[in-house]
Amino acid sequence: MTDPVSTLDFWEACYQAGKTGWDRGETHPALLAWQASGQIEPCRIVVPGCGNGYEVISLIESGFDVTAIDFAQAPLEALKPKLAKKNLKCELLHADVFSYHPSVKFEAVYEQTCLCAIDPTKRETYEKQIFSWLNPGGKLFALFMQAPEIETGPPFTCSIDEMKTLFPAERWQWPTDAANKYDHPNAAIFELSHMLTRR
Ligand SMILES: C[S@@+](CC[C@H](N)C(=O)[O-])C[C@H]1O[C@@H](n2cnc3c(N)ncnc32)[C@H](O)[C@@H]1O
């Protein structure tokens, strides 16, 4: 049986109704911090579940070769004129992340709250997808949603213990430094940023 919260209809309805509480309205500060520290540098990068795509714009403007994916049409249609106005180019894919198989692999994945939008029963498949998109040594820039008070998702909380099981050390090198915490302006949720390296 298809779970209702992982369906395209659910996400389209959120966008149509303006129920987009996750949307920061601007580039995530974690991306700006990664850029300022030089941890993320221009490369071929994919942004799954890009939504309204503030980070897509920032990445293109910073010289990245960006592929952005979302299965909801509404945010992509909103993003297109913003890109055109700035004369920015990227590969904008109206696609399901579970059926995306790039012909050329990526050097980085920017995962900002797509994982927490996916039913937890599908997480292992999502991890396999991300792993398959990256070259060995490729980076996963992840914002893991922490929504422990919310019993049903989305967002489905992504505790670091669960993430360490989902992204196991045999496949992913975890950083030794602590995560940075990013409060969410619209809700009692926050994200933890981690940069993982695909083995
Ligand atoms: C919580 S929103 C985050 C959007 C954006 N990354 C942000 O932080 O503003 C999750 C996004 O993932 C998209 N999404 C969820 N499941 C997806 C799937 N299977 N394939 C492609 N996109 C998906 C939704 O349409 C939605 O735009």
The ligand as a Tripos MOL2 file, in Angstrom:
@<TRIPOS>MOLECULE
LIG
   27    29     1     0     0
SMALL
NO_CHARGES

@<TRIPOS>ATOM
      1 C1         10.2990   19.2920    3.1510 C.3       1 LIG1
      2 S1         10.3430   19.7370    1.4550 S.3       1 LIG1
      3 C2         11.9930   20.4580    1.3360 C.3       1 LIG1
      4 C3         12.1670   21.3390    0.1430 C.3       1 LIG1
      5 C4         13.5180   22.0580    0.0950 C.3       1 LIG1
      6 N1         14.6220   21.1280    0.0710 N.3       1 LIG1
      7 C5         13.6420   22.9980    1.2570 C.2       1 LIG1
      8 O1         14.3820   22.6860    2.2180 O.co2     1 LIG1
      9 O2         12.9880   24.0390    1.2330 O.co2     1 LIG1
     10 C6         10.5690   18.1560    0.6630 C.3       1 LIG1
     11 C7         10.6010   18.2530   -0.8480 C.3       1 LIG1
     12 O3         10.9160   16.9630   -1.3480 O.3       1 LIG1
     13 C8         10.0610   16.6760   -2.4440 C.3       1 LIG1
     14 N2          9.9590   15.2130   -2.5320 N.ar      1 LIG1
     15 C9          9.4550   14.3660   -1.6010 C.ar      1 LIG1
     16 N3          9.5300   13.0970   -2.0300 N.ar      1 LIG1
     17 C10        10.1130   13.1530   -3.2590 C.ar      1 LIG1
     18 C11        10.4450   12.1580   -4.2310 C.ar      1 LIG1
     19 N4         10.1940   10.8540   -4.0030 N.pl3     1 LIG1
     20 N5         11.0280   12.5570   -5.3750 N.ar      1 LIG1
     21 C12        11.2740   13.8800   -5.6180 C.ar      1 LIG1
     22 N6         10.9640   14.8560   -4.7480 N.ar      1 LIG1
     23 C13        10.3930   14.5010   -3.5800 C.ar      1 LIG1
     24 C14         8.7610   17.3870   -2.1250 C.3       1 LIG1
     25 O4          7.9890   17.6310   -3.2800 O.3       1 LIG1
     26 C15         9.2810   18.6600   -1.4690 C.3       1 LIG1
     27 O5          9.4910   19.6740   -2.4240 O.3       1 LIG1
@<TRIPOS>BOND
     1     1     2 1
     2     2     3 1
     3     2    10 1
     4     3     4 1
     5     4     5 1
     6     5     6 1
     7     5     7 1
     8     7     8 2
     9     7     9 1
    10    10    11 1
    11    11    12 1
    12    11    26 1
    13    12    13 1
    14    13    14 1
    15    13    24 1
    16    14    15 ar
    17    14    23 ar
    18    15    16 ar
    19    16    17 ar
    20    17    18 ar
    21    17    23 ar
    22    18    19 1
    23    18    20 ar
    24    20    21 ar
    25    21    22 ar
    26    22    23 ar
    27    24    25 1
    28    24    26 1
    29    26    27 1
@<TRIPOS>SUBSTRUCTURE
     1 LIG1         1 GROUP 0 **** ****
